[in-house]
Amino acid sequence: MGKSKRALSTEQIHHPYRAPEGWAAIPVGVYKASTVLFKNTADLHTPRPRDGLSYRYGLHGTPTSYTLAARIASLEGAEHCLLAPSGLAAVTLVSLGLLRPGDEVLVPDNVYGQNRYLSESFLPQFGITHRFYDPLDAAGFAELLGPQTKLVWLEAAGSITLEFPDLVGLLQACKAHGVITALDNTWGSGVAFNPFEIAPGLGMDISMQALTKYASGGADILMGSVCTRDRALHERLNYAHEHLGYGLGQNDVELVLRGLPTLELRYRAQDATTRALAQWMAARPEVARVLHPALPGSPGHEFWAQTSSAGAACLFSAVFMPEYSAAQVDAFVDALQLFGIGYSWAGPMSLAVPYDMSRSRALDLPYQAGVIVRFAIGLEAEADLRADIEQALSVLRA
């Protein structure tokens, strides 16, 4: 190739070389762009549908992000998927995309904290009201549904206290009233159950996930997804998605794509370790109760067995005996050597966080007797984690 007469900078920007076709590899190529080039002005002026297939601007999608959206849709059993910069962004997309002034949203009392704050503090600025409901009481929930109720959030299992909701009963009530349902399916992650097929003829309208958790698995990115089978509903969400300006870093998209092939293996491994530790912890004299959907006697266990016995994720919470103060339980958490202290879960490292539930619930809890610690189990060996918890418990007996 001969030496160009153009300046070096011009030549580098407009270099004619293009890589030959025929490249094939397991990883998806990482395409980064803000500007997307058109062939000519006629191509520029041609309307492009927002269909996950067309390119207009890097914010709207690249081959990399479209590939991830397609794979997440398959994981969820959906037809359509939108990606968001975080799990909270995905929650916000659903609520802002579907609710209008005068509408009401119903939220489970054990909902993810940021969804709670969104409903309590942010949405009222737009004239949107909310009420909390008991996810274990489908009959009481049905009485709350009214003409202003336009959206119901569900969460399986609930945040921190891990009650598993009566999904069948709640969905039947919503279907009878024609109310849109949105499930935070981060815990199930497409493994524990199919959110769109909870029971014959009964499923969610929307399933969102914090891909930050299991889909990534590395504790190193933030991302969310919103999936649906309904084209009209997807278009309403897509309209809001574009106007909210949600964009993704393509290297983050690459990391989630890399995590997806091992998602089920990690889910199963962490599930098995979590169940073993939860059962062991339930027999400890320092613990009043262990909250884990797969344990008989845990709130909503029968509903978990009805719809989700294929999996139970990596979380359990221990309610400590009432004689232990918050300061003593904090000391126990500080004494753990293999558990990090921090939010999120489903990464390689186990985590432990103590909670004061009096600030996180509107309704009464039947197990407020003691301080709660939520354990998020990582990929360490069960024996090592058990030994670490045991040595830390000695702090309570000191």
Buried (B, 14 or more C-beta within 10 A) or exposed (E): EEEEEEEEEEEEEEEEEEEEEEEEEEEBEEBEBEEBEBEEEEEEEEEBEBEBEBBBBBBBBBEBBBBBBEBBBBBBBBBBBBBBBBBBBBBBBBBBBBBEEEBBBBBBBBBBBBBBEBBEEBBEEEEBBBBBBBBBBBEEBBEBBEEEBBBBBBBBBBBBBBBBBBBBBBBBBBBEEEBBBBBBBBBBBBBBBBBBBBEEEBBBBBBBBBBBBBBBBEBEBBBBBBBBBBEEBBBBBBEBBBEBEBBBBBEBBBBBBBBBEEBBEBBEBBBBBBBBBBBBBBEBEBBBBBBBBBBEEBBBBEBBEBBBEEBBBBBBBBBBBEEBEEEBBBBBBEBBEBBBEEEBBBBEBBBBBBBEBEEBBEEEBEBEBBBBBBBBBBBBEBEEBBEBBEEBBEBBEE
